[in-house]
Amino acid sequence: MDRSTFSSKAEYWQRVLDEQRLSKLSVAAFCAQNSISVPSFYQWRKKLQPPQPSVASHSLVPVRIVQNATPVSEQSIQIMTPSGFSIRCNMSVDARKLTQIIEAIEVAERGDSC
């Protein structure tokens, strides 16, 4: 990629950043393949990335806390594994049984036999 075809360095580096992202290569591999300085790559990526919103720029919304009138036996929880498996049960479930179920799911997700 020749810099002379671009009207500015920023335009050139934005193109480099876009190509690296689309290439699916690591930064180091992309830079080595294209004879680009890794420190320069990171410097320009920092310069050109959009500014992150500060916490102060977020709006605050009012929150009202109310006492939960639902009995514990009717309240439910949902547990989701990283692979997307989920369990929903009421809060009165026996902890030992729930532990056994979760352990069985972990074994199944690893592909081990029960």
ChimeraX attribute file (.defattr): number of C-alpha atoms within 10 A of each C-alpha:
attribute: neighborCount
match mode: 1-to-1
recipient: residues
	/A:1	11
	/A:2	6
	/A:3	11
	/A:4	9
	/A:5	9
	/A:6	13
	/A:7	9
	/A:8	11
	/A:9	12
	/A:10	14
	/A:11	14
	/A:12	16
	/A:13	20
	/A:14	18
	/A:15	14
	/A:16	20
	/A:17	20
	/A:18	11
	/A:19	13
	/A:20	19
	/A:21	13
	/A:22	9
	/A:23	11
	/A:24	10
	/A:25	13
	/A:26	11
	/A:27	17
	/A:28	15
	/A:29	14
	/A:30	19
	/A:31	18
	/A:32	12
	/A:33	10
	/A:34	12
	/A:35	10
	/A:36	16
	/A:37	12
	/A:38	14
	/A:39	11
	/A:40	12
	/A:41	19
	/A:42	13
	/A:43	12
	/A:44	16
	/A:45	17
	/A:46	11
	/A:47	13
	/A:48	14
	/A:49	10
	/A:50	8
	/A:51	8
	/A:52	6
	/A:53	8
	/A:54	7
	/A:55	7
	/A:56	7
	/A:57	7
	/A:58	8
	/A:59	7
	/A:60	7
	/A:61	6
	/A:62	5
	/A:63	6
	/A:64	5
	/A:65	5
	/A:66	6
	/A:67	5
	/A:68	8
	/A:69	7
	/A:70	8
	/A:71	9
	/A:72	11
	/A:73	11
	/A:74	10
	/A:75	13
	/A:76	12
	/A:77	11
	/A:78	10
	/A:79	11
	/A:80	10
	/A:81	12
	/A:82	7
	/A:83	7
	/A:84	7
	/A:85	11
	/A:86	12
	/A:87	13
	/A:88	10
	/A:89	14
	/A:90	13
	/A:91	15
	/A:92	13
	/A:93	12
	/A:94	9
	/A:95	10
	/A:96	9
	/A:97	10
	/A:98	13
	/A:99	11
	/A:100	11
	/A:101	13
	/A:102	16
	/A:103	13
	/A:104	15
	/A:105	17
	/A:106	14
	/A:107	13
	/A:108	12
	/A:109	13
	/A:110	9
	/A:111	9
	/A:112	9
	/A:113	7
	/A:114	8
